[in-house]
Amino acid sequence: DVRLRPSFGGEAVTISVTMWIDTIGPISEADMDFKTTFYFRQYWSDERLRFNASNAMDISLNMDIKGQLWIPDTFFPQDKHSFVHDVTKQNSLLRISPNGDVLYSVRVTVQANCPMDLSYFPMDVQKCRLNIESFGYTVKDSIYRWKEIEGEEAVDQNENIHINQFQLAAVTREEIFIILSTGNYS
């Protein structure tokens, strides 16, 4: 049943994520926002999708089947406008391993809110965040983690990123839990 998360009624499903940032910019002081394009990958396990494979090969699926599978309800809280790229077809990947491990990857552009303190303009330093959360599942049902892959960073970027009028000091990541009136989220 795609309406129920994996292991419904049991332990929370862990959604491991990675991000490869292709572009950052423009950054707008007037609108206090920034735009970024990145490859966003989510990994989780769904025992309902296990299958026997004599050659132990992963299956890459057409995105038309996406509506028949449980997919995390991930969103970016600072989002003002976003879209998944779709030239020539939706830039997405859905891959299932024989053991039920799932990889869902999308190429997305997000325009996100970035509150700025311009008191020291033009010598100011800004920190723009892009949080990743579940929209409806609390930590009882889903937990987001940065995926650790040997030899790779969970968040990496194109080494040729150039932002007009800005210098990219660092791309960092952290795991946080927030408490809202509707529950606790990761």
C-alpha positions in Angstrom: 0.0 0.0 0.0 1.8 3.2 -1.2 -0.2 5.3 1.3 1.9 3.7 4.1 5.5 4.2 4.8 7.9 1.3 4.9 7.7 -0.6 8.2 4.5 1.2 9.1 3.8 0.8 12.8 7.4 -0.1 13.5 10.7 1.7 13.6 11.0 5.0 11.7 12.2 4.8 8.1 15.6 6.4 7.7 16.0 8.5 4.6 19.6 9.1 3.8 20.3 12.0 1.5 23.1 13.4 -0.7 23.3 16.5 -2.7 25.6 17.6 -5.6 25.3 21.3 -6.2 25.6 22.3 -9.8 25.0 26.0 -9.6 24.4 28.7 -7.0 23.0 32.1 -8.0 21.8 34.6 -8.6 21.7 35.9 -5.0 19.4 38.8 -4.5 19.9 41.3 -1.7 16.7 43.1 -2.7 14.5 40.0 -2.5 16.7 38.3 0.2 16.8 35.0 -1.7 19.1 32.8 -3.7 18.7 30.2 -6.4 20.5 26.8 -6.7 20.3 23.8 -9.0 21.4 20.5 -7.6 21.0 16.7 -7.8 19.1 15.6 -4.8 19.4 11.9 -3.9 17.3 10.1 -1.3 18.0 6.5 -0.2 15.7 4.3 2.0 14.8 0.7 2.4 11.4 -0.8 1.7 11.1 -4.5 2.4 7.9 -4.7 0.4 10.0 -4.1 -2.8 12.4 -7.0 -2.2 12.7 -9.4 -5.2 14.6 -12.4 -6.3 17.3 -11.8 -8.9 19.7 -14.5 -9.9 22.1 -11.8 -11.2 21.6 -9.5 -8.2 21.1 -6.5 -10.5 19.4 -3.3 -9.5 16.3 -2.3 -11.5 16.1 1.3 -12.9 12.4 2.2 -13.3 10.6 4.6 -15.6 9.2 7.5 -13.6 5.6 6.6 -14.7 5.7 3.9 -11.9 6.5 6.5 -9.2 2.8 6.8 -8.2 2.8 3.1 -7.3 5.6 3.4 -4.7 6.0 5.1 -1.4 8.2 8.2 -1.9 9.2 10.4 1.0 7.3 13.7 1.3 10.5 15.7 1.4 10.4 19.5 1.1 12.6 22.6 1.5 11.1 24.9 4.1 12.8 28.0 2.8 11.5 27.4 -0.7 9.9 30.3 -2.6 9.7 28.5 -5.9 11.2 25.2 -7.1 10.9 22.8 -10.0 12.2 19.4 -11.1 13.9 19.7 -14.5 12.0 18.0 -17.3 14.0 18.5 -20.6 13.7 16.2 -22.5 12.1 14.0 -19.9 11.8 14.5 -16.1 15.3 14.5 -14.8 14.7 11.7 -12.2 16.0 8.3 -11.4 14.3 5.5 -9.5 16.4 2.5 -8.8 15.5 -0.6 -6.6 17.9 -3.2 -5.4 17.0 -6.8 -4.8 17.1 -6.3 -1.1 14.5 -3.5 -1.3 16.9 -0.5 -1.1 15.6 2.4 -3.1 17.4 5.4 -4.7 15.3 8.3 -5.8 17.3 11.1 -7.5 16.0 14.3 -9.0 17.6 17.4 -10.6 15.9 20.3 -9.0 16.2 24.1 -9.0 15.1 25.9 -5.8 14.7 29.6 -5.2 14.9 29.9 -1.4 14.5 32.6 1.2 17.8 33.9 2.7 17.3 36.5 5.4 20.3 38.9 5.2 21.9 41.3 7.6 23.2 44.1 5.4 24.5 46.3 8.2 28.1 45.9 7.1 27.4 46.1 3.3 29.5 45.8 1.2 31.7 43.9 3.6 28.9 41.7 5.0 28.9 37.9 5.3 25.7 36.0 4.6 24.7 32.5 5.5 21.9 31.0 3.3 20.3 27.8 4.4 18.5 25.1 2.6 16.8 22.8 5.1 15.4 19.4 4.1 12.4 18.1 6.0 9.5 15.7 5.8 6.3 17.7 5.3 4.0 15.3 7.3 6.0 12.6 8.9 7.3 13.2 12.4 10.5 11.5 13.8 8.2 8.6 14.9 7.8 7.8 11.2 10.9 9.2 9.3 14.3 10.5 10.1 16.6 12.3 7.6 20.3 11.6 7.7 23.2 12.6 5.5 24.4 9.5 3.7 27.9 8.5 4.4 29.6 7.1 1.3 33.3 6.2 1.6 35.4 8.6 -0.3 32.5 11.0 -1.0 31.0 14.0 0.7 27.2 13.9 1.4 27.1 17.5 0.1 29.5 18.3 -2.8 29.5 21.0 -5.4 30.7 21.8 -8.9 34.2 23.2 -8.5 33.5 25.8 -11.2 30.7 27.5 -9.2 31.0 31.3 -9.7 28.6 33.7 -8.1 28.5 37.3 -9.3 29.5 39.8 -6.5 29.8 37.0 -4.0 32.5 34.6 -2.8 31.3 31.1 -1.7 33.1 30.6 1.6 31.8 27.1 2.4 29.1 24.6 1.9 28.3 22.9 5.2 25.7 20.4 6.4 24.2 19.5 9.8 21.4 17.3 11.2 18.8 19.0 13.3 15.6 18.1 15.0 12.9 20.8 15.2 9.8 20.9 17.5 6.6 22.3 16.0 3.1 22.4 17.2 2.3 19.4 14.8 5.2 17.3 16.2 9.0 16.8 16.1 10.7 16.6 12.7 14.2 15.9 11.4 
